[in-house]
Amino acid sequence: MSWRGSLRVRLTVAFGAMFFAATAAVLAVTVILVQNSMEYSLNLAFTYAPDDGTKAIIMGSMWRNLLFKGGVAALAVGVVATTIGWLVSGRVLRPLRQITATAQRIAGRTLHRRIALDTPAGEVKSLADSFDSMLDRLDHAFAGQSRFISNAAHELKTPLALNRTLVEVAMMRPGCPPEVHQLGENLLAVNARHERLIDSLLTLARAEDAMSERVVVDLADLGAAATARIAAFAGTRGVSVHSELESAPTVGDAILLDQMINNLVDNAIRYNVADGWVRISTAHRGTAAELVVSNAGAHISPHEVPVLFEPFRRLTDRVGSAGGNGLGLSIVRAVVRAHDGAVSAHPRPDGGLTVRVILPPAADRTTIAAPVVSDMQRAPIDAM
């Protein structure tokens, strides 16, 4: 926080300015009163004696002593008073700093925290209680949203699983005509796409919610696991995968981070060119854990890059993403934001895209979580 914008500094300056103004006024009034009193006394003393300049000398000495010593005393007391004002304003503003710190933690997705300000009733106490009440309502709202998402996912996936079973049974019946078998394959493909869409929506919702567990995770391990998992898929696309994986530990949800890397690698392979390539690199940059995924591909204009990170937005005219559901990079951005990181994408001059993810480094590198593969991540999500 800049000192110019600090309320404590402004209050201290205001207190100090008012004190010095009051001190100057008191000193001026004192000088006037002393001068009048001295002039009256000297006039009485020199009523019957000639004035040989002694009166002026006495008045000048009085002025010098009063102004110098009074000014020094006022300055010293003013410095002490300003210091006390700084300490008092800090104590008065302490509840506001507590409210600010809680708000900053809530901005980091910790809605379970409360201010619980323990001070006598007053304006600041009322503000803190109102803030806690708002947090209670938000917490209940987000909890209800999570329950709704889980229930909706169950209700949506159950009929899809039933449809898949019915189609598979029909395809395996003896004497199944080729036309029915081809129709069954098409229906299974559509069913699988719908299942992946639901899984993607669940991942996106979970990434935007508060993380329940944070462990030390090495992006290099997750990158190696994603590369091995995607190798067969890359071979069918004729895409070569190159990796330069240096240790890059960070702290976060291992499943979400694994899903993030899986989406980036899957998109890099899926939206590529014939005999194309994908390059994955991780590194520890001192102040950040970095992941970079680059690929060959169609030319993308810089102004079109932000569109790729929006849900259900696709560049179907050149990158051929009509087969995706438009959630891959949206999930990446949500996961990165949940981990207090940053993600950026830049088009390559020769075509394709370079996506760079910056995450906070892990302070403790002793406990590294093993790569986690969930059921949802065993198959790539076609989701640019």
C-alpha positions as CSV (number, residue, x, y, z in Angstrom):
1,M,0.0,0.0,0.0
2,S,1.3,3.5,-0.9
3,W,1.9,5.8,2.0
4,R,0.0,8.5,0.2
5,G,-3.1,6.3,0.2
6,S,-2.7,5.1,3.8
7,L,-5.6,6.2,6.0
8,R,-3.3,5.9,9.0
9,V,-0.8,8.4,7.5
10,R,-3.5,10.8,6.5
11,L,-5.1,10.7,10.0
12,T,-1.6,11.2,11.6
13,V,-0.9,14.2,9.3
14,A,-4.3,15.6,10.1
15,F,-3.8,15.2,13.9
16,G,-0.3,16.7,13.7
17,A,-1.5,19.7,11.5
18,M,-4.3,20.4,13.9
19,F,-2.0,20.2,16.9
20,F,0.6,22.5,15.4
21,A,-2.1,25.0,14.3
22,A,-3.6,25.0,17.8
23,T,-0.1,25.3,19.4
24,A,0.8,28.3,17.1
25,A,-2.5,30.0,18.1
26,V,-1.8,29.4,21.8
27,L,1.8,30.7,21.4
28,A,0.6,33.8,19.5
29,V,-2.1,34.6,22.2
30,T,0.5,34.0,24.9
31,V,3.0,36.4,23.3
32,I,0.3,39.1,23.0
33,L,-0.8,38.7,26.6
34,V,2.8,38.7,27.9
35,Q,3.7,41.7,25.8
36,N,0.7,43.7,27.1
37,S,1.6,42.7,30.7
38,M,5.3,43.6,30.3
39,E,4.4,46.9,28.7
40,Y,2.1,47.8,31.5
41,S,4.7,46.8,34.2
42,L,7.5,48.7,32.4
43,N,5.4,51.8,32.0
44,L,4.7,51.8,35.8
45,A,8.4,51.1,36.5
46,F,9.6,54.0,34.3
47,T,6.9,56.5,35.3
48,Y,9.3,58.6,37.4
49,A,12.6,57.6,35.8
50,P,14.0,58.5,32.4
51,D,14.0,55.8,29.7
52,D,17.5,55.4,28.5
53,G,16.7,52.4,26.3
54,T,16.4,49.8,29.0
55,K,12.7,49.3,28.3
56,A,13.4,48.4,24.7
57,I,16.2,46.0,25.7
58,I,13.9,44.3,28.2
59,M,11.1,44.0,25.6
60,G,13.5,42.6,23.0
61,S,14.9,40.0,25.4
62,M,11.4,39.0,26.3
63,W,10.5,38.5,22.7
64,R,13.5,36.5,21.8
65,N,13.2,34.2,24.9
66,L,9.5,33.7,24.5
67,L,9.5,33.0,20.8
68,F,12.6,30.8,20.8
69,K,11.9,28.8,23.9
70,G,8.2,28.6,23.3
71,G,8.7,27.5,19.7
72,V,11.2,24.8,20.7
73,A,8.8,23.6,23.4
74,A,5.8,23.6,21.0
75,L,7.9,21.7,18.4
76,A,9.0,19.1,20.9
77,V,5.5,18.6,22.2
78,G,4.1,18.5,18.6
79,V,6.5,15.7,17.7
80,V,5.5,13.7,20.7
81,A,1.8,14.4,20.0
82,T,2.2,13.4,16.4
83,T,3.9,10.1,17.4
84,I,1.1,9.4,19.8
85,G,-1.4,10.2,17.1
86,W,0.3,7.6,14.8
87,L,0.1,5.0,17.5
88,V,-3.5,5.8,18.4
89,S,-4.7,5.9,14.8
90,G,-3.0,2.5,14.3
91,R,-5.0,1.1,17.2
92,V,-8.2,2.7,16.0
93,L,-7.7,1.3,12.4
94,R,-6.7,-2.2,13.6
95,P,-10.3,-3.6,13.1
96,L,-10.4,-2.2,9.6
97,R,-7.1,-3.9,8.8
98,Q,-8.6,-7.1,10.2
99,I,-11.6,-6.7,7.9
100,T,-9.3,-6.0,4.9
101,A,-7.1,-9.1,5.6
102,T,-10.2,-11.2,5.8
103,A,-11.5,-9.8,2.6
104,Q,-8.2,-10.6,0.9
105,R,-8.3,-14.2,2.1
106,I,-11.9,-14.5,0.8
107,A,-10.7,-13.2,-2.5
108,G,-8.5,-16.2,-2.5
109,R,-11.6,-18.4,-2.3
110,T,-11.8,-19.1,1.4
111,L,-15.5,-18.3,2.1
112,H,-15.4,-20.3,5.3
113,R,-13.4,-17.6,7.1
114,R,-15.2,-14.9,9.2
115,I,-14.0,-11.6,10.8
116,A,-15.6,-12.3,14.2
117,L,-14.5,-8.9,15.4
118,D,-14.2,-8.8,19.2
119,T,-14.7,-5.1,20.0
120,P,-17.4,-3.0,21.7
121,A,-20.5,-2.1,19.8
122,G,-20.0,0.7,17.3
123,E,-19.7,1.6,13.7
124,V,-16.7,-0.7,12.9
125,K,-18.3,-3.6,14.9
126,S,-21.5,-3.1,12.9
127,L,-19.6,-3.1,9.6
128,A,-17.7,-6.3,10.5
129,D,-21.0,-8.1,11.6
130,S,-22.7,-7.1,8.4
131,F,-19.7,-8.4,6.4
132,D,-19.9,-11.7,8.3
133,S,-23.6,-12.0,7.6
134,M,-23.0,-11.4,3.9
135,L,-20.3,-14.1,4.0
136,D,-22.7,-16.6,5.6
137,R,-25.3,-16.0,2.8
138,L,-22.6,-16.4,0.1
139,D,-21.2,-19.5,1.7
140,H,-24.7,-21.1,1.8
141,A,-25.3,-20.1,-1.8
142,F,-22.1,-21.6,-3.0
143,A,-22.7,-24.8,-1.0
144,G,-26.1,-25.1,-2.5
145,Q,-24.6,-24.5,-6.0
146,S,-22.1,-27.3,-5.4
147,R,-24.9,-29.7,-4.3
148,F,-27.0,-28.7,-7.3
149,I,-24.1,-29.4,-9.6
150,S,-23.5,-32.8,-8.1
151,N,-27.1,-33.8,-8.2
152,A,-27.5,-32.5,-11.8
153,A,-24.4,-34.5,-12.9
154,H,-25.8,-37.6,-11.4
155,E,-29.2,-37.1,-13.0
156,L,-27.6,-36.4,-16.4
157,K,-25.0,-39.2,-16.4
158,T,-27.5,-41.9,-15.3
159,P,-29.6,-41.9,-18.5
160,L,-26.5,-41.6,-20.6
161,A,-25.0,-44.7,-19.0
162,L,-28.3,-46.4,-19.5
163,N,-28.4,-45.4,-23.2
164,R,-24.9,-46.6,-23.7
165,T,-25.8,-50.0,-22.2
166,L,-28.9,-50.4,-24.3
167,V,-27.0,-49.5,-27.5
168,E,-24.2,-51.9,-26.7
169,V,-26.6,-54.7,-26.0
170,A,-28.4,-54.0,-29.3
171,M,-25.1,-54.0,-31.2
172,M,-24.1,-57.4,-29.7
173,R,-27.3,-59.2,-30.6
174,P,-26.9,-62.1,-33.0
175,G,-27.7,-61.2,-36.6
176,C,-27.4,-57.5,-36.0
177,P,-27.5,-55.8,-39.5
178,P,-24.5,-53.7,-40.5
179,E,-26.8,-50.6,-40.7
180,V,-27.8,-51.1,-37.1
181,H,-24.2,-51.7,-36.0
182,Q,-23.1,-48.4,-37.8
183,L,-26.0,-46.5,-36.2
184,G,-25.0,-47.9,-32.8
185,E,-21.4,-46.7,-33.2
186,N,-22.7,-43.3,-34.1
187,L,-25.0,-43.2,-31.1
188,L,-22.1,-44.4,-28.8
189,A,-19.9,-41.6,-30.2
190,V,-22.6,-39.0,-29.5
191,N,-23.2,-40.5,-26.0
192,A,-19.5,-40.4,-25.2
193,R,-19.3,-36.8,-26.3
194,H,-22.2,-35.9,-24.0
195,E,-20.5,-37.7,-21.1
196,R,-17.2,-35.8,-21.7
197,L,-19.2,-32.5,-21.8
198,I,-20.7,-33.3,-18.4
199,D,-17.3,-34.2,-17.0
200,S,-15.9,-31.0,-18.4
201,L,-18.6,-28.9,-16.8
202,L,-18.0,-30.7,-13.5
203,T,-14.3,-30.0,-13.7
204,L,-14.9,-26.3,-14.5
205,A,-17.3,-26.0,-11.6
206,R,-14.9,-27.7,-9.2
207,A,-12.0,-25.5,-10.4
208,E,-14.0,-22.3,-9.7
209,D,-14.9,-23.6,-6.2
210,A,-12.7,-23.6,-3.2
211,M,-10.0,-26.3,-3.2
212,S,-10.4,-28.8,-0.4
213,E,-6.8,-30.0,-0.4
214,R,-3.5,-28.5,-1.2
215,V,-0.3,-30.6,-1.5
216,V,3.1,-30.0,-3.1
217,V,2.9,-31.1,-6.7
218,D,5.8,-31.2,-9.3
219,L,4.6,-30.0,-12.7
220,A,7.4,-32.1,-14.3
221,D,5.8,-35.3,-12.9
222,L,2.4,-34.3,-14.1
223,G,3.8,-33.4,-17.5
224,A,5.5,-36.7,-17.8
225,A,2.3,-38.6,-16.9
226,A,0.3,-36.5,-19.4
227,T,2.8,-37.2,-22.1
228,A,2.7,-40.9,-21.5
229,R,-1.1,-41.0,-21.3
230,I,-1.4,-39.1,-24.6
231,A,1.3,-40.9,-26.6
232,A,-1.1,-43.3,-28.4
233,F,-3.5,-40.5,-29.3
234,A,-0.6,-38.4,-30.6
235,G,0.5,-41.4,-32.8
236,T,-2.9,-41.7,-34.4
237,R,-2.8,-38.0,-35.3
238,G,0.8,-38.1,-36.6
239,V,2.0,-35.6,-34.1
240,S,5.4,-35.9,-32.4
241,V,5.6,-34.9,-28.8
242,H,8.8,-33.4,-27.3
243,S,9.3,-32.7,-23.6
244,E,11.8,-30.7,-21.5
245,L,10.7,-31.4,-18.0
246,E,12.7,-29.8,-15.2
247,S,11.5,-29.9,-11.6
248,A,8.8,-27.2,-11.0
249,P,7.1,-27.8,-7.6
250,T,4.0,-25.9,-6.7
251,V,1.2,-26.2,-4.2
252,G,-2.4,-27.1,-5.1
253,D,-4.9,-29.7,-6.0
254,A,-3.1,-32.5,-7.8
255,I,-6.2,-33.7,-9.7
256,L,-7.1,-30.2,-11.0
257,L,-3.5,-29.5,-12.0
258,D,-3.3,-32.9,-13.8
259,Q,-6.5,-32.0,-15.6
260,M,-5.1,-28.6,-16.6
261,I,-2.0,-30.2,-18.2
262,N,-4.0,-32.9,-19.8
263,N,-6.3,-30.3,-21.4
264,L,-3.3,-28.3,-22.7
265,V,-1.6,-31.3,-24.2
266,D,-4.8,-32.8,-25.6
267,N,-5.7,-29.4,-27.3
268,A,-2.1,-29.1,-28.6
269,I,-2.3,-32.5,-30.3
270,R,-5.9,-32.3,-31.4
271,Y,-5.6,-28.8,-33.1
272,N,-2.4,-29.4,-35.0
273,V,-1.4,-30.0,-38.6
274,A,-0.2,-33.1,-40.5
275,D,3.2,-34.2,-39.3
276,G,3.0,-31.5,-36.6
277,W,4.6,-31.4,-33.2
278,V,3.9,-30.5,-29.6
279,R,6.5,-29.3,-27.1
280,I,6.0,-29.4,-23.3
281,S,8.4,-27.8,-20.9
282,T,8.5,-27.2,-17.1
283,A,10.9,-25.1,-15.1
284,H,11.4,-23.5,-11.7
285,R,12.1,-19.8,-12.3
286,G,12.9,-18.8,-8.7
287,T,9.7,-16.9,-8.1
288,A,7.4,-19.2,-10.0
289,A,6.8,-22.7,-11.3
290,E,6.4,-22.5,-15.1
291,L,4.7,-24.7,-17.6
292,V,4.8,-24.0,-21.4
293,V,2.9,-26.0,-24.1
294,S,3.6,-25.1,-27.7
295,N,2.3,-26.7,-30.9
296,A,2.2,-26.3,-34.6
297,G,-1.2,-25.5,-36.1
298,A,-3.3,-23.0,-38.0
299,H,-2.5,-19.2,-37.8
300,I,-4.5,-17.4,-35.1
301,S,-4.7,-13.7,-34.8
302,P,-3.7,-12.1,-31.5
303,H,-7.1,-10.5,-31.0
304,E,-8.7,-14.0,-31.3
305,V,-6.7,-15.5,-28.4
306,P,-8.9,-14.3,-25.6
307,V,-11.9,-16.0,-27.2
308,L,-10.3,-19.4,-26.7
309,F,-10.5,-19.0,-22.9
310,E,-14.2,-18.3,-22.9
311,P,-16.6,-21.2,-22.3
312,F,-18.2,-22.7,-25.4
313,R,-16.3,-20.4,-27.7
314,R,-14.5,-22.0,-30.7
315,L,-12.6,-20.8,-33.8
316,T,-14.2,-23.3,-36.1
317,D,-13.2,-21.4,-39.3
318,R,-9.5,-22.3,-39.1
319,V,-8.6,-24.5,-36.2
320,G,-11.3,-27.0,-36.8
321,S,-12.6,-27.1,-33.3
322,A,-16.2,-27.9,-34.2
323,G,-15.8,-31.3,-32.7
324,G,-14.8,-29.8,-29.3
325,N,-17.1,-28.5,-26.6
326,G,-15.3,-25.3,-26.0
327,L,-14.3,-25.9,-22.4
328,G,-10.7,-27.1,-22.5
329,L,-9.0,-23.7,-22.1
330,S,-11.8,-22.4,-19.9
331,I,-11.0,-25.2,-17.5
332,V,-7.3,-24.4,-17.7
333,R,-7.9,-20.7,-16.8
334,A,-10.2,-21.7,-13.9
335,V,-7.7,-24.1,-12.5
336,V,-4.9,-21.5,-12.8
337,R,-6.9,-18.8,-11.1
338,A,-7.9,-21.2,-8.3
339,H,-4.1,-21.7,-7.7
340,D,-3.4,-17.9,-7.7
341,G,-1.5,-18.2,-10.9
342,A,-1.6,-16.7,-14.4
343,V,-2.1,-18.1,-17.8
344,S,-1.3,-16.5,-21.2
345,A,-1.4,-17.6,-24.8
346,H,0.5,-16.2,-27.8
347,P,0.2,-17.1,-31.4
348,R,3.3,-18.5,-33.1
349,P,4.5,-16.7,-36.3
350,D,4.5,-20.0,-38.1
351,G,1.1,-21.1,-36.9
352,G,0.0,-22.7,-33.7
353,L,-0.1,-21.4,-30.1
354,T,2.2,-21.1,-27.1
355,V,0.4,-21.3,-23.7
356,R,2.4,-20.3,-20.6
357,V,1.2,-21.1,-17.1
358,I,2.8,-19.4,-14.1
359,L,2.1,-20.8,-10.6
360,P,3.4,-19.9,-7.2
361,P,6.4,-22.1,-6.3
362,A,6.3,-24.5,-3.4
363,A,8.2,-23.3,-0.3
364,D,8.7,-26.9,0.8
365,R,9.9,-29.4,-1.8
366,T,10.2,-32.4,0.5
367,T,6.7,-33.9,-0.1
368,I,5.8,-34.3,-3.7
369,A,2.4,-35.7,-4.5
370,A,2.3,-38.5,-7.1
371,P,0.5,-37.8,-10.4
372,V,-3.2,-38.6,-9.9
373,V,-5.3,-39.9,-12.8
374,S,-9.1,-39.8,-12.2
375,D,-11.6,-41.7,-14.2
376,M,-12.5,-38.5,-16.0
377,Q,-8.9,-38.0,-17.1
378,R,-8.3,-41.4,-18.6
379,A,-9.7,-40.2,-21.9
380,P,-8.7,-36.8,-23.5
381,I,-11.3,-34.1,-23.3
382,D,-11.8,-32.6,-26.8
383,A,-12.5,-29.2,-25.5
384,M,-10.8,-26.2,-27.1
